[in-house]
Amino acid sequence: MNKDISEELKNGKKFKHDPIDQIKIGDRMTVSELMKEYANAGFAANALSEAVDIYTEMIGNEDVTNFLSIAGAMVPAGMRNIITELIQDGYVDVLVTTGATLTHDTIEALGCRHHHGVSIPRKDRNKNEIRNHDEKLRDEEVDRIYDVYLPQESFSILEDHLRSNLFPRLEKEISIREFTEELGRANLQEGEGGIAAMAYECGIPIYCPGIQDSILGLQAWMHSQISSFSLNAISDMTEINDIAHDAKKRGAMIVGGGLPKNYILQAMLLTPRAYDYAVQLTGDSEHLGGLSGASLDEARSWGKLEKSAKNTTVYADATITFPLVVAAARERVSKVK
């Protein structure tokens, strides 16, 4: 029995009943209605419902400056349009992401596609078969991201795009945010839109503190070897800290963990106030002690969230939870408008 409940019973206090209600599914139930049913359940379902409530407040309040961090292979997994439309419709004020996200976003902008594959051959799941499977993909020049395939020729098309449409304009030291802005311009003019292109069109800054850890960063480094181009990572910290400092209220949607997560959280360490709202969607475990699985309550101890902040962490696959949270919250906000 919970220690607090046990003490209450010893002191003669009555146990406060809050029974679990069994979820009801209707024939024409909307995503928002399903999330309300989740509030009656336990475990991750209840946390997901709370995430929808918090995110609805975040994007529905014009006083909130919304920070979005994206880590992991969200674009290869098919989440690209969700992010693009959030930017387009004014629900993102700051985007922090990885170089890999921008790499795959640009590949899609150039008309290349990620493809359905398999993580483990279905005929034989022994270790030798797995190894032989990936060796065969290598011979066929196909890269694997779990159960998603990407032909290596996509990177050749990416390289041509960068060398023809991006790097000729970059012959001096610039910030990473200026670099992602130029990438968005090039993708908008020469490609088919996407995350970087929409951010450029809407004037939304993209910060990518670990850009060198990607194919995009590798290409940037190669260009720096034959030109006066270089990236200044420190200058971005001035901009994001200023945005955080000047905001009336602050909200964070954290998809995945890693460097993007910490980058937006640490922006609150030099501000008068920390985050008022925060939602984290992660598949990592808290008990391992790593950043990606750390709860947002832990971030409160660092002063990155206000003591009174509304926050929740949903431990589940973000490719499942992110679309559900966004769909339900947008449904609710659109009804209010």
C-alpha positions in Angstrom: 0.0 0.0 0.0 1.2 3.5 -0.8 2.9 5.0 2.3 0.9 8.3 2.2 -2.4 6.4 2.0 -1.3 4.1 4.8 -0.5 7.0 7.1 -3.9 8.6 6.3 -5.7 5.5 7.3 -3.7 5.2 10.5 -4.7 8.8 11.4 -8.4 8.1 10.8 -8.7 9.8 7.5 -10.9 8.3 4.9 -9.4 7.0 1.7 -10.4 9.2 -1.2 -11.8 7.1 -4.0 -10.9 7.9 -7.6 -11.9 4.7 -9.5 -10.6 3.7 -12.9 -13.3 3.9 -15.5 -13.3 1.5 -18.3 -12.7 3.1 -21.7 -15.6 3.4 -24.1 -15.1 3.5 -27.8 -17.8 5.1 -30.0 -18.4 4.5 -33.7 -17.7 8.1 -34.7 -15.3 9.0 -31.9 -12.8 11.8 -32.7 -9.2 11.7 -31.6 -9.9 14.4 -28.9 -12.8 12.3 -27.6 -10.6 9.2 -27.4 -8.0 11.2 -25.4 -10.7 12.2 -22.9 -11.5 8.6 -22.5 -7.8 7.9 -21.8 -8.1 10.2 -18.8 -10.3 7.6 -17.2 -7.6 4.9 -17.6 -4.2 4.3 -16.0 -0.6 4.0 -17.1 0.6 5.7 -20.3 -3.0 6.2 -21.5 -3.6 8.6 -18.6 -0.3 10.4 -19.2 -1.1 10.8 -22.9 -4.5 12.4 -22.0 -2.7 14.8 -19.7 -0.2 15.6 -22.4 -3.1 16.6 -24.7 -4.6 18.9 -22.1 -1.3 20.6 -21.5 -0.4 20.9 -25.2 -3.8 22.4 -25.9 -3.2 25.1 -23.4 0.3 25.8 -24.8 -0.7 26.2 -28.4 -4.1 27.8 -27.6 -2.6 30.7 -25.6 -1.1 33.5 -27.6 1.0 34.6 -24.7 2.9 31.3 -24.8 6.2 31.1 -26.7 6.2 27.5 -28.0 9.6 25.7 -28.2 9.6 22.4 -30.1 12.5 19.9 -30.0 12.7 17.0 -32.3 15.2 14.1 -31.9 15.3 10.7 -33.4 14.4 9.5 -36.9 11.0 11.2 -37.0 11.2 12.2 -40.7 12.1 8.7 -41.9 9.3 7.4 -39.8 6.7 9.7 -41.5 6.2 12.5 -39.1 7.5 15.3 -41.4 4.2 16.8 -42.4 3.0 17.1 -38.8 6.0 19.3 -37.9 5.7 21.3 -41.1 2.0 22.1 -40.5 2.6 23.0 -36.9 5.1 25.6 -38.1 2.8 26.8 -40.9 -0.2 27.3 -38.6 1.7 29.3 -36.0 2.1 26.6 -33.3 5.9 26.7 -33.2 8.0 29.8 -32.3 11.4 28.0 -31.9 12.5 24.7 -33.4 15.5 22.8 -32.0 16.4 19.6 -33.9 19.2 17.4 -35.1 21.3 17.5 -38.2 19.8 14.2 -39.2 16.3 15.6 -39.1 17.3 18.4 -41.5 19.2 15.9 -43.7 16.2 13.7 -44.2 13.9 16.6 -44.5 16.0 18.0 -47.3 16.2 14.6 -49.0 12.4 14.5 -49.0 12.3 18.0 -50.3 14.3 16.9 -53.3 11.8 14.3 -54.2 13.6 11.3 -52.7 11.6 9.0 -50.6 12.1 6.8 -47.6 10.7 3.3 -48.1 9.1 0.5 -46.0 11.5 -2.2 -45.1 12.0 -4.8 -42.4 14.1 -4.7 -39.3 14.6 -8.5 -39.1 14.0 -10.9 -42.0 10.7 -12.6 -41.5 11.8 -16.1 -42.7 14.6 -16.6 -40.1 15.2 -14.5 -37.1 18.5 -16.0 -36.0 21.6 -13.7 -35.7 23.3 -14.9 -38.9 20.2 -14.1 -41.0 20.1 -10.6 -39.6 23.7 -10.0 -40.4 23.3 -11.4 -43.9 20.3 -9.2 -44.4 22.2 -6.0 -43.7 25.2 -7.2 -45.7 22.8 -7.6 -48.7 21.4 -4.1 -48.2 24.9 -2.8 -48.2 25.7 -4.5 -51.5 22.5 -3.0 -52.9 23.5 0.4 -51.6 20.5 0.8 -49.3 20.7 2.2 -45.8 18.5 0.9 -43.0 16.9 2.9 -40.2 15.2 0.1 -38.2 12.4 -0.9 -40.7 12.8 2.0 -43.0 15.1 1.9 -46.1 16.8 4.8 -47.9 18.7 4.3 -51.2 22.2 5.8 -50.9 21.7 7.6 -54.2 19.6 10.0 -52.1 22.7 11.3 -50.5 24.3 12.0 -53.9 21.2 14.1 -54.9 21.5 15.9 -51.5 25.2 16.7 -52.1 24.5 18.1 -55.6 21.7 20.3 -54.1 23.9 21.6 -51.4 26.8 22.3 -53.7 24.7 24.0 -56.3 22.0 25.9 -54.3 23.4 26.4 -50.8 27.1 26.5 -50.4 27.8 29.1 -53.1 26.0 31.6 -50.9 28.1 30.7 -47.9 31.6 32.1 -47.9 32.0 33.5 -44.4 31.5 32.6 -40.8 27.8 32.4 -39.9 25.7 31.0 -37.1 24.1 27.6 -37.3 20.7 29.3 -37.2 21.7 31.3 -40.3 22.9 28.1 -41.9 19.5 26.4 -41.4 17.8 29.5 -42.6 19.8 29.4 -45.9 19.0 25.7 -46.1 15.3 26.4 -45.8 15.6 29.1 -48.6 17.3 26.6 -50.9 14.8 23.9 -50.1 11.9 26.2 -50.8 13.3 27.5 -54.1 14.7 24.3 -55.5 12.7 21.6 -53.7 9.2 20.7 -52.5 9.1 22.5 -49.2 9.2 20.7 -45.8 10.3 21.6 -42.3 13.3 23.8 -43.1 11.5 25.5 -46.0 8.4 26.2 -44.0 10.4 27.6 -41.1 12.2 29.9 -43.6 8.9 31.0 -45.1 7.4 31.7 -41.7 10.5 33.3 -40.1 10.8 30.6 -37.5 14.4 30.0 -36.3 15.8 26.5 -36.4 18.6 25.7 -33.9 20.7 22.6 -34.5 23.4 22.5 -31.8 24.7 19.1 -33.0 24.6 19.7 -36.7 28.1 18.3 -37.2 26.8 14.9 -36.1 25.0 14.3 -39.5 25.5 14.0 -43.2 24.5 17.7 -43.5 27.2 18.6 -41.0 29.7 16.5 -42.8 29.0 18.3 -46.1 29.3 21.6 -44.4 32.7 20.6 -43.0 33.8 19.5 -46.5 32.8 22.9 -47.9 34.7 24.7 -45.1 37.9 23.0 -46.2 37.9 24.7 -49.6 36.4 28.1 -48.7 36.2 30.7 -46.0 32.9 29.3 -44.7 32.6 28.2 -41.1 29.9 27.8 -38.4 29.8 29.6 -35.1 27.8 27.5 -32.7 28.1 29.8 -29.7 26.3 32.8 -31.3 23.0 30.8 -31.4 22.9 30.7 -27.7 22.5 34.5 -27.5 19.4 34.3 -29.8 17.6 31.4 -28.1 18.4 32.8 -24.6 17.0 36.2 -25.7 13.8 34.6 -26.9 13.4 32.7 -23.7 14.1 35.8 -21.6 11.6 38.0 -23.4 8.7 35.5 -23.5 5.6 36.2 -21.5 5.0 32.5 -20.9 7.0 29.5 -22.1 6.0 26.1 -23.3 8.1 23.1 -24.5 7.0 20.1 -26.6 9.9 17.6 -26.4 9.8 14.8 -28.9 12.6 12.3 -28.1 15.5 13.4 -26.0 19.2 13.9 -26.6 20.8 17.3 -27.4 17.7 19.1 -28.7 15.9 18.3 -25.4 18.7 19.7 -23.2 19.2 22.7 -25.5 15.7 24.1 -25.1 15.6 23.2 -21.4 18.9 24.9 -20.5 17.7 28.1 -22.3 15.6 28.7 -19.1 18.6 28.8 -16.8 19.3 32.5 -17.5 15.8 33.7 -17.6 13.6 35.4 -14.9 11.1 32.5 -15.3 11.3 28.9 -16.5 8.8 26.8 -18.5 5.2 27.2 -17.5 4.2 24.2 -19.6 6.1 21.1 -20.9 5.3 17.8 -22.5 7.8 15.1 -23.2 7.2 12.1 -25.5 10.0 9.6 -25.2 10.7 5.9 -25.5 13.6 5.9 -23.1 13.5 4.8 -19.5 13.8 7.1 -16.5 15.5 4.6 -14.3 18.6 4.3 -16.5 19.6 7.8 -15.5 20.1 9.2 -19.0 18.9 12.5 -20.3 16.5 11.2 -22.9 14.5 9.3 -20.3 14.7 11.8 -17.5 11.4 13.1 -16.3 10.4 16.7 -16.6 9.9 16.7 -12.8 13.7 16.1 -12.6 14.2 19.2 -14.9 12.2 21.2 -12.3 14.9 20.5 -9.7 17.4 22.3 -12.0 15.1 25.3 -12.3 14.3 24.6 -16.0 10.6 24.3 -15.1 8.6 26.5 -12.8 7.6 24.8 -9.5 4.0 25.4 -10.6 4.5 24.3 -14.2 2.0 22.0 -15.9 4.0 19.1 -17.2 3.9 15.4 -18.0 6.2 12.7 -19.6 4.7 10.0 -21.7 6.9 6.9 -22.0 6.0 5.3 -25.3 7.0 5.3 -29.0 6.9 9.0 -30.1 5.7 8.0 -33.6 2.5 6.8 -31.9 2.1 9.5 -29.3 3.1 12.6 -31.2 0.4 12.4 -33.9 -2.2 11.6 -31.3 -1.3 14.6 -29.1 -1.1 17.0 -32.0 -4.3 15.8 -33.6 -6.3 16.0 -30.4 -4.9 19.4 -29.3 -5.4 20.9 -32.7 -9.0 19.7 -32.7 -9.7 21.3 -29.4 -8.0 24.6 -30.3 -9.8 24.8 -33.7 -13.2 24.4 -31.9 -12.3 27.3 -29.6 -11.4 29.5 -32.5 
